[in-house]
Amino acid sequence: MLNFCTLFNTTYLSRGLAMYRSLEKYSADFHLYIVAFDDHCFDLLTRLSLESATIISLKQFENERLLEIKNDRTDAEYCWTCASFSIKYCIETFNLDHCTYVDADLLFFKDPSILLEEMGEKSVLITEHRFSPRYMQAVSNGKYCVQFMTFRNTWGGMEVLNWWVDACITWCFNRIEDGKFGDQRYLDDWTTRFSTVHVLQHLGGGVAPWNVQQYDFKTEGTKVLGRETATNERFNLVFYHYHGFHYTKNDAYSLSNETYQLERNHVRHIYRAYGTALSEAEKIINAYNKEIVSHEVTDDISWIKKVPGRSLLFFLRGYYKNIYKKNALEYGFLS
């Protein structure tokens, strides 16, 4: 069985549920441990009775070490601090032989067991950002991404995990300082600091807005097939990280930060699937509680409305740059 853990609050409910259901679709045998960061999130997830999930309340999860530093960090910084703790908590509480941390804004397109098999005899798996050349300046945030990380319950795996937990308690902030950034830049020297760390090589694990420009995709049945344009190497997309994706006013989505250039090919084969998955998750959530807001809503669309030409294009096409109307994303023609 594959063991996963994640953490999110009510405003990430639809994304977290979409991620869970994609695992349910593609993974033959898995269990997801979810740390619910508020009572509304815990109550609704509990009511959903997800067959392959265990819901953990914040009261159960937090210990004295976390509570001591909680008030000194923003919500985001505290969440980053808790990522490493969530892995340690699940391994120790549920006596797991391994646990993979996954961000709530991932969607799986294939069984992720192929990624863990690549570890061989190693005890820790990490994933690179693999920045496209135009975004290499972002490497200051870390060579590796805390998005999909596996730790085995071995002496070597727990040595790395405990080192990371201690480091995040000491310092985990949303700024670059003395070679650190959040919980992420701690990973930069792991391949030399520790002997049991494997860096994922499969191109289908860790595709994201900052590297998707290097690939094009096509869909065959339930599979999304990728091709690295520089080398012509083919691969199956295993998961995509929808970093920066959020809901906006006027029933639209902002697919990612406008810094990242997304081609129509990427929108058609990767982002359309996410729009559909989110809509299905929202229907499930609304069936239990129509009043709960399962996602945040921003006003990112306002800058389009300020210019008549942009507003007209958005109205006629259903999108402008990385902003898409929901119905245009899910049902519109994407060449």
C-alpha positions in Angstrom: 0.0 0.0 0.0 1.1 3.5 -0.8 0.9 5.9 2.2 0.4 9.6 1.6 -0.1 12.6 3.9 -1.2 16.2 3.2 -2.6 19.2 5.0 -5.1 21.9 4.1 -7.9 24.1 5.4 -11.4 24.8 4.3 -10.3 27.1 1.4 -8.4 24.2 -0.1 -11.2 21.7 0.3 -12.2 21.4 -3.4 -8.5 21.1 -4.4 -7.7 18.6 -1.7 -10.7 16.4 -2.5 -9.9 16.6 -6.3 -6.4 15.3 -5.4 -7.8 12.5 -3.3 -10.2 11.4 -6.0 -7.4 11.4 -8.6 -5.4 9.0 -6.3 -8.6 6.9 -6.0 -8.9 6.8 -9.8 -5.3 5.7 -10.6 -3.8 4.1 -7.5 -4.7 0.4 -6.9 -3.9 0.5 -3.2 -3.3 3.7 -1.2 -4.2 5.6 2.0 -4.2 9.4 2.4 -3.7 10.9 5.9 -5.2 14.4 5.9 -4.4 17.0 8.6 -7.4 19.3 8.6 -6.3 22.8 9.6 -9.7 24.1 10.8 -12.9 22.6 12.3 -15.0 23.2 9.2 -12.5 21.3 7.1 -12.3 18.4 9.7 -16.1 18.1 10.1 -16.8 18.0 6.4 -14.1 15.6 5.5 -15.2 13.4 8.3 -18.8 13.4 7.0 -17.6 12.5 3.5 -16.4 9.1 4.9 -13.6 8.8 2.4 -12.8 5.1 2.2 -9.1 5.5 1.7 -8.4 8.4 4.0 -7.9 9.2 7.7 -8.8 12.7 8.8 -6.6 14.2 11.6 -7.7 17.3 13.5 -5.3 20.0 14.3 -5.8 19.3 18.0 -4.6 15.7 17.5 -1.7 16.8 15.3 -0.2 19.8 17.2 2.4 19.2 19.9 4.2 21.4 22.3 7.1 22.2 19.8 4.6 23.4 17.2 2.5 25.4 19.6 5.6 27.2 20.9 6.4 28.7 17.6 2.9 29.0 16.0 2.2 32.6 17.0 5.6 33.8 15.6 4.8 32.7 12.0 2.2 33.6 9.4 -0.4 31.0 8.4 1.6 30.1 5.3 4.9 29.8 7.3 3.2 27.7 9.9 1.8 25.4 7.2 5.3 25.0 5.7 6.7 24.2 9.2 4.0 21.5 9.6 4.8 19.7 6.3 7.7 17.8 7.7 5.9 17.2 11.0 2.9 15.7 9.1 5.2 13.0 7.7 6.8 12.2 11.0 3.4 12.2 12.8 1.9 9.7 10.3 4.9 7.4 10.3 5.1 7.3 14.1 1.3 7.4 15.0 0.2 4.8 12.4 3.4 2.7 12.4 3.9 3.2 8.6 6.8 1.7 6.7 6.9 4.8 4.6 5.0 8.0 3.9 4.9 10.4 1.0 4.0 14.1 1.6 1.9 15.6 -1.3 0.7 19.1 -1.7 -3.0 19.5 -1.8 -2.9 21.2 -5.2 -1.6 18.2 -7.1 -3.7 16.1 -9.6 -2.6 12.6 -10.5 -2.8 11.2 -14.0 -1.2 7.9 -13.4 -0.4 5.5 -10.5 2.4 7.2 -8.5 3.9 3.8 -7.5 6.2 4.1 -10.5 7.9 7.1 -8.8 8.5 5.3 -5.5 9.8 2.2 -7.4 12.6 4.4 -8.7 14.0 4.9 -5.2 15.6 1.5 -5.2 17.4 1.0 -1.9 17.3 4.7 -1.0 15.2 5.9 1.9 14.3 9.4 0.8 12.8 10.7 -2.5 12.9 14.4 -3.5 11.8 16.2 -6.7 13.6 19.0 -8.5 11.9 22.2 -9.7 13.5 21.7 -13.1 13.0 25.4 -13.9 12.6 26.4 -17.5 15.6 28.6 -18.5 13.5 31.8 -18.4 12.6 31.2 -14.7 16.0 30.1 -13.5 16.2 33.2 -11.2 13.6 31.4 -9.0 16.2 28.9 -8.0 16.9 31.2 -5.1 13.7 29.6 -3.6 15.4 26.2 -3.7 16.6 23.6 -6.3 14.0 21.1 -4.9 10.3 21.5 -4.4 8.4 20.4 -1.3 5.5 18.9 -3.3 6.1 15.1 -3.4 8.6 13.7 -0.9 8.9 10.1 0.3 10.5 9.0 3.6 10.9 5.3 4.5 10.7 4.3 8.1 14.4 3.2 8.2 17.3 4.5 10.3 18.5 6.6 7.3 15.0 7.9 6.3 14.2 9.0 9.9 17.6 10.6 10.3 16.9 12.9 7.3 13.3 13.5 8.4 14.2 14.4 12.0 17.0 16.7 10.8 14.4 18.5 8.6 11.8 18.7 11.4 14.3 20.3 13.8 15.5 22.8 11.1 12.0 23.9 10.4 11.2 24.5 14.1 14.3 26.6 14.3 13.7 28.7 11.2 10.9 28.6 8.6 9.9 31.9 7.1 8.8 33.4 3.8 12.0 35.2 3.1 15.5 34.4 1.9 18.0 34.6 4.7 21.5 33.0 5.2 20.8 30.5 2.4 17.4 29.5 3.7 13.9 29.9 2.4 10.9 28.5 4.1 11.1 24.7 4.5 12.5 24.3 1.0 16.1 25.3 0.7 17.0 23.0 3.5 16.8 20.3 0.8 19.5 21.8 -1.4 22.4 19.9 0.0 20.7 16.7 1.0 22.3 14.6 -1.7 25.8 15.4 -0.2 24.8 15.8 3.4 23.0 12.3 3.5 23.8 9.1 1.6 20.2 7.8 1.3 18.5 10.5 -0.8 17.3 9.9 -4.3 16.4 12.7 -6.8 13.5 11.7 -9.0 14.4 11.2 -12.6 11.0 10.5 -14.1 9.9 13.5 -16.1 6.2 12.8 -15.4 6.6 13.6 -11.7 6.7 17.3 -10.8 5.5 19.0 -14.0 4.4 22.5 -12.9 4.0 26.0 -14.2 7.7 26.8 -13.8 8.8 23.9 -16.1 5.9 23.0 -18.3 7.3 25.2 -21.1 9.8 22.4 -21.8 7.1 19.9 -22.8 4.1 19.4 -25.0 1.4 16.9 -24.4 -1.3 14.8 -26.0 -4.1 12.7 -24.5 -4.7 9.1 -25.4 -7.7 7.6 -23.5 -7.1 8.2 -19.8 -3.3 8.8 -20.3 -1.6 12.2 -20.8 1.6 11.6 -22.7 4.4 14.2 -22.6 7.4 14.9 -24.8 10.4 16.9 -23.8 10.9 19.2 -26.8 14.7 19.6 -26.4 15.4 15.8 -26.3 12.2 14.3 -27.8 12.0 12.0 -24.7 8.5 10.7 -24.2 6.9 10.1 -20.8 3.6 9.5 -19.0 2.4 12.4 -16.9 2.1 11.1 -13.4 1.1 14.3 -11.5 0.9 18.0 -12.2 1.4 20.7 -9.5 -1.2 23.4 -10.0 0.8 26.0 -8.1 -0.8 29.4 -8.0 -4.2 28.2 -9.3 -7.1 29.9 -7.7 -10.7 30.9 -8.2 -11.5 34.5 -9.2 -14.7 36.5 -9.3 -17.2 36.2 -12.3 -17.0 32.4 -12.2 -13.5 32.2 -13.6 -10.1 30.7 -12.8 -6.6 32.1 -12.6 -4.6 29.2 -13.8 -1.3 30.3 -12.4 0.8 33.4 -11.7 0.9 35.5 -14.9 4.7 35.2 -14.7 4.5 31.7 -16.0 3.7 31.3 -19.7 1.1 28.6 -20.4 0.5 27.4 -24.0 -2.9 26.3 -25.3 -1.5 22.7 -25.4 -0.9 22.8 -21.7 -4.3 24.2 -21.0 -6.1 21.7 -23.1 -4.4 18.6 -21.8 -3.6 19.5 -18.2 -5.7 22.4 -16.9 -9.0 21.4 -18.5 -8.8 18.1 -16.5 -8.3 20.2 -13.3 -11.3 22.3 -14.0 -13.4 19.2 -14.4 -12.0 17.6 -11.3 -12.7 20.7 -9.2 -16.3 21.0 -10.4 -16.9 17.3 -9.5 -15.3 17.9 -6.0 -17.5 20.9 -5.5 -20.6 18.9 -6.2 -19.7 16.3 -3.6 -18.9 19.0 -1.0 -22.2 20.9 -1.8 -24.2 17.7 -1.3 -23.1 17.7 2.3 -23.0 21.4 3.0 -24.1 24.0 0.5 -23.1 26.9 2.7 -19.5 26.0 3.1 -17.0 28.0 1.0 -14.6 25.3 -0.2 -12.2 27.7 -2.0 -11.0 31.2 -1.8 -12.1 33.8 -4.4 -9.8 36.6 -5.5 -10.4 39.7 -7.7 -7.6 38.9 -10.2 -10.0 39.5 -13.1 -10.3 43.2 -12.3 -7.2 44.2 -14.3 -8.9 42.7 -17.4 -12.1 44.7 -16.9 -10.2 48.0 -16.7 -9.2 47.9 -20.4 -12.1 47.6 -22.9 -10.1 45.6 -25.4 -9.1 43.1 -22.9 -12.6 42.8 -21.5 -14.0 42.3 -25.0 -11.5 39.6 -25.8 -12.3 37.9 -22.5 -16.0 38.0 -23.2 -15.7 36.6 -26.8 -13.0 33.9 -26.2 -13.7 33.1 -22.6 -10.0 33.7 -21.6 -7.3 36.3 -21.4 -3.7 35.2 -20.7 -3.9 32.9 -17.7 -7.5 33.9 -16.7 -10.2 31.5 -18.0 -14.0 31.4 -17.5 -15.0 28.1 -15.9 -17.2 27.0 -18.8 -14.6 28.0 -21.4 -12.0 25.9 -19.7 -14.1 22.8 -19.3 -16.2 22.9 -22.4 -14.7 25.5 -24.8 -12.7 24.7 -27.9 -9.0 24.6 -27.1 -6.8 24.1 -30.2 
